Amino acid sequence: MKIDMIKIIAVLILLRGTGAYAQHVHDEVQKTTSDNGKMEQMMGSPTAEQRVDGLKVQLWVLSQEDHVKMMNASMKDSVRTKGMHHEMNCMMGMKHDSQEHSKSMKDQADKEKIPSGTHHIMIVILDSVTSQEVTNATATLHIMTPSQKHTNPELIKIKNHFGAGVTIDEKGPYALHFQITIDGKEYQSDFTYELK
């Protein structure tokens, strides 16, 4: 009888601890998810931003070195959060497929491969009234270099933004022209970035 009572108390203590841990994990996941959803929180203020017909287009231009640092920090947060999920699932006795987990991590890493070039350009497209991300947009980029050369790097949609690796190695102003399409309607957004 005494041993049964000790077992019951031990189980109750374990369950109470699991609940507290679950709440901690939930709070951390919410915090990380919301932080990763906002480019400004992750990267600071945009290089430039512009309002166009009800849209707010935010632009970041950063060196590939800075982009790598930012991606590494983001991946560490992502791995930490996924690790907490995995640990919580194991504590709760939930089965998981480690091959599927590894595949999803590899797929995520493949999506976030760093493009070539000296710099990385990112844009986020927001509704200018609600500041909500516009998720159904497509975008293309046309760049004119200071020596009047034209390039059309491929913008890749990654999570909540579009990104492209570009070569910015001539001193002077670069004209960046974004063609954005949302539900068949086209928008133009033009920026200038100067390499000094």
C-alpha atoms as a printed R data frame, in Angstrom:
    type eleno elety resid chain resno      x      y       z
1   ATOM     1    CA   MET     A     1  0.000  0.000   0.000
2   ATOM     2    CA   LYS     A     2  2.822  2.376   0.959
3   ATOM     3    CA   ILE     A     3  4.725  1.560  -2.263
4   ATOM     4    CA   ASP     A     4  1.577  2.160  -4.358
5   ATOM     5    CA   MET     A     5  1.124  5.562  -2.711
6   ATOM     6    CA   ILE     A     6  4.753  6.478  -3.446
7   ATOM     7    CA   LYS     A     7  4.279  5.441  -7.085
8   ATOM     8    CA   ILE     A     8  1.137  7.589  -7.387
9   ATOM     9    CA   ILE     A     9  2.894 10.617  -5.878
10  ATOM    10    CA   ALA     A    10  5.902 10.101  -8.180
11  ATOM    11    CA   VAL     A    11  3.624  9.923 -11.238
12  ATOM    12    CA   LEU     A    12  1.772 13.101 -10.158
13  ATOM    13    CA   ILE     A    13  5.052 14.944  -9.653
14  ATOM    14    CA   LEU     A    14  6.293 13.762 -13.049
15  ATOM    15    CA   LEU     A    15  3.053 14.833 -14.755
16  ATOM    16    CA   ARG     A    16  3.128 18.243 -13.072
17  ATOM    17    CA   GLY     A    17  6.732 18.764 -14.223
18  ATOM    18    CA   THR     A    18  5.835 17.683 -17.769
19  ATOM    19    CA   GLY     A    19  3.002 20.222 -17.865
20  ATOM    20    CA   ALA     A    20  5.290 23.027 -16.714
21  ATOM    21    CA   TYR     A    21  7.894 21.974 -19.278
22  ATOM    22    CA   ALA     A    22  5.238 21.827 -21.988
23  ATOM    23    CA   GLN     A    23  4.160 25.392 -21.177
24  ATOM    24    CA   HIS     A    24  7.795 26.538 -21.286
25  ATOM    25    CA   VAL     A    25  8.284 24.869 -24.673
26  ATOM    26    CA   HIS     A    26  5.013 26.353 -25.954
27  ATOM    27    CA   ASP     A    27  6.059 29.858 -24.850
28  ATOM    28    CA   GLU     A    28  9.488 29.482 -26.485
29  ATOM    29    CA   VAL     A    29  8.007 28.145 -29.730
30  ATOM    30    CA   GLN     A    30  5.516 31.026 -29.905
31  ATOM    31    CA   LYS     A    31  8.266 33.557 -29.248
32  ATOM    32    CA   THR     A    32 10.623 32.063 -31.843
33  ATOM    33    CA   THR     A    33  7.875 31.607 -34.431
34  ATOM    34    CA   SER     A    34  6.690 35.203 -34.140
35  ATOM    35    CA   ASP     A    35 10.273 36.535 -34.156
36  ATOM    36    CA   ASN     A    36 11.167 34.563 -37.301
37  ATOM    37    CA   GLY     A    37  7.987 35.789 -38.970
38  ATOM    38    CA   LYS     A    38  9.096 39.399 -38.839
39  ATOM    39    CA   MET     A    39 12.078 40.313 -40.974
40  ATOM    40    CA   GLU     A    40 12.635 43.600 -39.143
41  ATOM    41    CA   GLN     A    41 12.924 41.859 -35.794
42  ATOM    42    CA   MET     A    42 15.507 39.494 -37.201
43  ATOM    43    CA   MET     A    43 17.505 41.948 -39.312
44  ATOM    44    CA   GLY     A    44 16.838 45.444 -38.065
45  ATOM    45    CA   SER     A    45 15.503 48.282 -40.170
46  ATOM    46    CA   PRO     A    46 15.268 47.786 -43.921
47  ATOM    47    CA   THR     A    47 17.759 49.427 -46.255
48  ATOM    48    CA   ALA     A    48 14.792 51.204 -47.846
49  ATOM    49    CA   GLU     A    49 11.030 50.941 -47.999
50  ATOM    50    CA   GLN     A    50  8.331 52.306 -50.228
51  ATOM    51    CA   ARG     A    51  4.546 52.459 -50.345
52  ATOM    52    CA   VAL     A    52  2.936 51.533 -53.650
53  ATOM    53    CA   ASP     A    53 -0.841 51.350 -54.201
54  ATOM    54    CA   GLY     A    54 -1.710 49.926 -50.778
55  ATOM    55    CA   LEU     A    55  1.490 47.904 -50.412
56  ATOM    56    CA   LYS     A    56  4.565 48.521 -48.312
57  ATOM    57    CA   VAL     A    57  7.658 47.037 -49.943
58  ATOM    58    CA   GLN     A    58 10.655 46.669 -47.652
59  ATOM    59    CA   LEU     A    59 14.132 46.136 -49.093
60  ATOM    60    CA   TRP     A    60 17.270 44.782 -47.448
61  ATOM    61    CA   VAL     A    61 20.638 44.731 -49.227
62  ATOM    62    CA   LEU     A    62 23.415 43.043 -47.305
63  ATOM    63    CA   SER     A    63 26.745 41.445 -48.022
64  ATOM    64    CA   GLN     A    64 26.790 37.673 -48.371
65  ATOM    65    CA   GLU     A    65 29.013 37.586 -45.265
66  ATOM    66    CA   ASP     A    66 26.333 39.366 -43.205
67  ATOM    67    CA   HIS     A    67 23.660 37.186 -44.797
68  ATOM    68    CA   VAL     A    68 25.553 34.029 -43.759
69  ATOM    69    CA   LYS     A    69 25.826 35.306 -40.169
70  ATOM    70    CA   MET     A    70 22.099 36.077 -40.088
71  ATOM    71    CA   MET     A    71 21.191 32.676 -41.559
72  ATOM    72    CA   ASN     A    72 23.428 30.846 -39.073
73  ATOM    73    CA   ALA     A    73 21.787 32.665 -36.157
74  ATOM    74    CA   SER     A    74 18.347 31.897 -37.588
75  ATOM    75    CA   MET     A    75 19.202 28.220 -38.101
76  ATOM    76    CA   LYS     A    76 20.501 27.920 -34.521
77  ATOM    77    CA   ASP     A    77 17.168 29.276 -33.228
78  ATOM    78    CA   SER     A    78 15.292 26.923 -35.544
79  ATOM    79    CA   VAL     A    79 17.304 23.879 -34.446
80  ATOM    80    CA   ARG     A    80 16.864 24.845 -30.786
81  ATOM    81    CA   THR     A    81 13.085 25.120 -31.210
82  ATOM    82    CA   LYS     A    82 12.835 21.871 -33.188
83  ATOM    83    CA   GLY     A    83 14.978 20.182 -30.560
84  ATOM    84    CA   MET     A    84 12.555 21.292 -27.865
85  ATOM    85    CA   HIS     A    85  9.662 19.930 -29.912
86  ATOM    86    CA   HIS     A    86 11.473 16.606 -30.331
87  ATOM    87    CA   GLU     A    87 12.338 16.383 -26.634
88  ATOM    88    CA   MET     A    88  8.762 17.219 -25.615
89  ATOM    89    CA   ASN     A    89  7.330 14.626 -27.999
90  ATOM    90    CA   CYS     A    90  9.684 11.988 -26.579
91  ATOM    91    CA   MET     A    91  8.714 12.921 -23.014
92  ATOM    92    CA   MET     A    92  5.058 12.531 -23.907
93  ATOM    93    CA   GLY     A    93  5.746  9.148 -25.502
94  ATOM    94    CA   MET     A    94  4.867 10.314 -29.019
95  ATOM    95    CA   LYS     A    95  6.494  8.330 -31.781
96  ATOM    96    CA   HIS     A    96  8.367 10.072 -34.541
97  ATOM    97    CA   ASP     A    97 10.090  9.024 -37.688
98  ATOM    98    CA   SER     A    98 13.725 10.107 -37.453
99  ATOM    99    CA   GLN     A    99 14.180  9.680 -41.223
100 ATOM   100    CA   GLU     A   100 11.220 11.963 -41.864
101 ATOM   101    CA   HIS     A   101 12.581 14.468 -39.313
102 ATOM   102    CA   SER     A   102 16.019 14.412 -41.013
103 ATOM   103    CA   LYS     A   103 14.401 14.817 -44.448
104 ATOM   104    CA   SER     A   104 12.352 17.828 -43.319
105 ATOM   105    CA   MET     A   105 15.472 19.454 -41.834
106 ATOM   106    CA   LYS     A   106 17.366 18.829 -45.107
107 ATOM   107    CA   ASP     A   107 14.456 20.196 -47.173
108 ATOM   108    CA   GLN     A   108 14.406 23.335 -45.022
109 ATOM   109    CA   ALA     A   109 18.173 23.778 -45.388
110 ATOM   110    CA   ASP     A   110 17.937 23.269 -49.178
111 ATOM   111    CA   LYS     A   111 15.261 25.968 -49.426
112 ATOM   112    CA   GLU     A   112 17.496 28.377 -47.558
113 ATOM   113    CA   LYS     A   113 20.717 27.807 -49.486
114 ATOM   114    CA   ILE     A   114 22.634 30.986 -49.942
115 ATOM   115    CA   PRO     A   115 22.663 32.173 -53.550
116 ATOM   116    CA   SER     A   116 25.870 33.232 -55.249
117 ATOM   117    CA   GLY     A   117 27.043 36.798 -55.648
118 ATOM   118    CA   THR     A   118 28.609 39.430 -53.426
119 ATOM   119    CA   HIS     A   119 25.339 40.609 -51.874
120 ATOM   120    CA   HIS     A   120 21.916 39.310 -50.948
121 ATOM   121    CA   ILE     A   121 18.776 41.288 -51.728
122 ATOM   122    CA   MET     A   122 15.570 40.607 -49.820
123 ATOM   123    CA   ILE     A   123 12.118 42.136 -50.075
124 ATOM   124    CA   VAL     A   124  9.073 41.734 -47.881
125 ATOM   125    CA   ILE     A   125  5.689 42.773 -49.244
126 ATOM   126    CA   LEU     A   126  3.158 43.995 -46.689
127 ATOM   127    CA   ASP     A   127 -0.374 45.379 -46.807
128 ATOM   128    CA   SER     A   128  0.280 49.055 -45.971
129 ATOM   129    CA   VAL     A   129 -2.886 49.345 -43.852
130 ATOM   130    CA   THR     A   130 -2.720 46.136 -41.780
131 ATOM   131    CA   SER     A   131  1.061 45.544 -41.982
132 ATOM   132    CA   GLN     A   132  0.254 41.883 -42.680
133 ATOM   133    CA   GLU     A   133  2.531 39.999 -45.051
134 ATOM   134    CA   VAL     A   134  1.090 39.464 -48.537
135 ATOM   135    CA   THR     A   135  1.530 35.739 -49.017
136 ATOM   136    CA   ASN     A   136  0.156 35.301 -52.543
137 ATOM   137    CA   ALA     A   137  2.574 37.647 -54.302
138 ATOM   138    CA   THR     A   138  5.101 36.835 -56.974
139 ATOM   139    CA   ALA     A   139  8.013 39.120 -57.780
140 ATOM   140    CA   THR     A   140 10.751 39.614 -60.335
141 ATOM   141    CA   LEU     A   141 13.835 41.825 -60.145
142 ATOM   142    CA   HIS     A   142 15.612 43.836 -62.824
143 ATOM   143    CA   ILE     A   143 18.899 45.536 -61.932
144 ATOM   144    CA   MET     A   144 20.741 48.219 -63.874
145 ATOM   145    CA   THR     A   145 24.376 48.619 -62.782
146 ATOM   146    CA   PRO     A   146 26.257 51.953 -62.686
147 ATOM   147    CA   SER     A   147 27.819 51.026 -66.069
148 ATOM   148    CA   GLN     A   148 24.291 50.502 -67.527
149 ATOM   149    CA   LYS     A   149 24.510 46.686 -67.613
150 ATOM   150    CA   HIS     A   150 21.205 44.887 -67.079
151 ATOM   151    CA   THR     A   151 20.693 41.737 -65.019
152 ATOM   152    CA   ASN     A   152 17.595 39.809 -63.984
153 ATOM   153    CA   PRO     A   153 18.485 37.684 -60.955
154 ATOM   154    CA   GLU     A   154 15.919 35.077 -59.967
155 ATOM   155    CA   LEU     A   155 14.012 36.025 -56.825
156 ATOM   156    CA   ILE     A   156 13.278 32.976 -54.701
157 ATOM   157    CA   LYS     A   157 10.403 32.967 -52.235
158 ATOM   158    CA   ILE     A   158 11.681 31.851 -48.838
159 ATOM   159    CA   LYS     A   159  9.213 31.827 -45.945
160 ATOM   160    CA   ASN     A   160  7.966 35.410 -45.717
161 ATOM   161    CA   HIS     A   161 10.270 37.157 -48.181
162 ATOM   162    CA   PHE     A   162 11.850 37.026 -51.615
163 ATOM   163    CA   GLY     A   163 15.619 36.795 -51.912
164 ATOM   164    CA   ALA     A   164 18.316 36.773 -54.557
165 ATOM   165    CA   GLY     A   165 22.066 36.626 -54.671
166 ATOM   166    CA   VAL     A   166 23.484 39.452 -56.772
167 ATOM   167    CA   THR     A   167 26.883 40.801 -57.672
168 ATOM   168    CA   ILE     A   168 27.334 44.397 -56.592
169 ATOM   169    CA   ASP     A   169 30.958 45.221 -57.251
170 ATOM   170    CA   GLU     A   170 30.916 48.471 -59.254
171 ATOM   171    CA   LYS     A   171 30.977 51.692 -57.284
172 ATOM   172    CA   GLY     A   172 27.990 53.890 -57.886
173 ATOM   173    CA   PRO     A   173 24.181 53.705 -57.938
174 ATOM   174    CA   TYR     A   174 22.291 50.518 -58.825
175 ATOM   175    CA   ALA     A   175 18.689 50.796 -60.013
176 ATOM   176    CA   LEU     A   176 16.545 47.982 -58.550
177 ATOM   177    CA   HIS     A   177 13.189 47.489 -60.258
178 ATOM   178    CA   PHE     A   178 10.729 45.019 -58.720
179 ATOM   179    CA   GLN     A   179  7.712 43.780 -60.662
180 ATOM   180    CA   ILE     A   180  5.171 42.446 -58.142
181 ATOM   181    CA   THR     A   181  2.013 40.536 -59.086
182 ATOM   182    CA   ILE     A   182 -0.831 39.873 -56.662
183 ATOM   183    CA   ASP     A   183 -4.031 38.206 -57.864
184 ATOM   184    CA   GLY     A   184 -3.267 39.217 -61.452
185 ATOM   185    CA   LYS     A   185 -2.671 42.898 -60.585
186 ATOM   186    CA   GLU     A   186  0.802 44.280 -61.241
187 ATOM   187    CA   TYR     A   187  2.731 46.722 -59.070
188 ATOM   188    CA   GLN     A   188  6.073 48.444 -59.695
189 ATOM   189    CA   SER     A   189  8.558 49.241 -56.950
190 ATOM   190    CA   ASP     A   190 11.835 51.022 -57.700
191 ATOM   191    CA   PHE     A   191 14.803 51.538 -55.401
192 ATOM   192    CA   THR     A   192 18.329 52.867 -55.742
193 ATOM   193    CA   TYR     A   193 21.230 51.284 -53.892
194 ATOM   194    CA   GLU     A   194 24.653 52.910 -54.023
195 ATOM   195    CA   LEU     A   195 27.918 51.064 -53.480
196 ATOM   196    CA   LYS     A   196 30.477 53.545 -52.167
